């Protein structure tokens, strides 16, 4: 019995994005490559630790130092197309959603189980933390480009906003890189 399952299909990196500072606004800029370190890419979400926030309130007060498992945000071409269709607009750009990586060829990217590994040709490997749920920030940005969508975005983006991840092995990721996908055993916890 193996503890990990290498999936028969692979994904592809379609685009990479970063924003060095939160002072530069929410929208990220395209880049050809990302150097991944144990602190993440050179991006406003980089760091080995981060401050606790609304996602961690059941466990911690706000602004407590915790491990940063949200170093990267990944979105899929396919899910962005579905989101745009739900909103009735031509397209949703990954930079509007604060993404670091746009991928294709991974069915239901947003539903990848936690602890899934994504490995790139350089050996760089990232680990999925969890689904990235939609928020009011992305609603504001999309509404700037498509007025009248603001109150529809959260519902349209549900289970389509990708995943957050952290760096397990350092290395470089480039546009057009293939992605090997390795999932953990998939058992549901019976007491949840």
N, C-alpha and C positions, 0 to 999 in steps of 0.2 A: 504494500500500500504506500502511495506517495502522499506527502503532506501538501504538495502544491500541484496544480493542474495547469500545464502549458496549453493555452487555447490554440485551436487549429487555425484560426484567422489571426491576422496582425493588423495593427493600425498604421497610420501614417501621420507625420507632423505636417500640417498644412500652413501653420503660421505661428510666430512667436512674438510676444509682446512684453513690455516692461514699463515701469514708471518709477524713477528713482525716489521721488518724494511725494507724500500725500498733499503737499502744498501745491503741486502741479495740477490738481483736480482729480477727478475719478477716471477719466478716459486714459487708456494706456497707448503707447506708441509701438509700431511694428519694428522688429529687429530680425536679422538673419540667423542669429544664434543666441543661445543662453548658456553661460557657464554656470553649472550647478555646483554649489559647495554645500557643506553640511548646514550652512545657514540659509540655503535656498539660492535663488538667482539674485542678481543685483536689481532689486525691486523694493518697492515700499513695504512689502509684506515679508521681507527677509529678516532673519534672525533665528537664533537657536531657541530663544524664548520670545513670548509676546505677552501682552496684558490681557487678563481675562475680560470678557465682555458679556453681552446679553446672551450669547450661546452657552455660556458656562455658569450662568447665575444659579442653577440648582446646586452647584458645588462650591463656587467661590464668589466673594464680593467682587465688584468691578475693580480693575486695575491691579490685580495681583499677578505677579510673574508666574507664568506657566509655560510648559513645553510648547513650541510652535509647530503644530501639525497642519497649519494653513499657509505654508510657504508658497504654494503654487495653486492656481485655479486653472482647470482644464475644461474646455468646451468642445462640443462636436459640431461639425458642419451640418450633419443630419438633424441634430436636435435644434440648432439655430433656425434651420429651414422650417421645422415644425412650429417653433415659437412664432416666427414671422407669419406663418399661415394662420395660426390662432388669433394673431393680432390684426390680420388683414392688411399687412404692410409688405413691401417687396422683399425686405431682408432685415436681419438684425446682425450688426457687426460685433465681433468678439471684443473689440476695444471698448464698446459701450458697456460691457458687463464686467469690466475689470479683469479680463482673462490674461493668463501668461502663455497659454498654449491652446491652439486650435488644432484638433485632430479629426481624422476621418476613418471610416472602416471599423469602428468599434460599436457594435449595436448596443443601444441603450446605455451609453456611457454614464449617464447620471445614476444608473442603478448598479454600477460595479460595486461588489461588496467591499467593505473596509478590509484593509490588508492586501488588496490586489496590488501586485507589482507591475510597473510598466518599465521596460528596459529598452535602452537605445543603443545604437551601434557602438558608441564610445565606451559602453559599459555602465554609463550613468543609469541609475535606477531610482525611481520615485515610488512611494507607497501611498495608496489612496487612504485618506482618513475617512471621508464621508461625503455624502451628497451635499452640494452647495445650494441651499435653499434661496429662493428669490427674496429681494429686499426692496425697500422704498428708494434706495439710491439708484438702482438700475432703472426703476420706473421713472424717476426724474430725468435721467439721461435719455432714455428712449423717447420720452415725451418731448424733449427738446428737438429731436429730429422728426418725430411724427406726432404733432399735437393731437390731443384727444385720446391718447393711449394710456396715460398715466394710471388710471384706476383699473386697467385691464391687464397690466404687465405681470403682476404677481401671480395671478391665476394662469395666464398663458405660459409663464416660465416654470411653473411647478413641474418637477421631475424632468426639466430640460435645461437647467442651469449648470450642469456639469458636476465636477467633483473637486474637492480640495485634496492636496497631497503634500508630502514632505520628502526631502532627499535622504535616501538610504545609502547611495553610493555616488560619489562625486564624478563629474565628467561634463562634456559638452553635448548640447542638443542642437541640431540644425534643422532648418526647414527642409522638408522632403525625407527626413529620417524615417526608417521603419520602426515600429514599436512592437516588441514582443510582450504579450499579456500573460501573466501568471496569476491565477486565482487561488485563494486558500480553500480548504474543504468548506463546502457550503451547507452548514446545518443551522437550523433555526433554534434559538434558545426557547425552550418550551414554557418558560415562566414569565415571559415578557408581556 
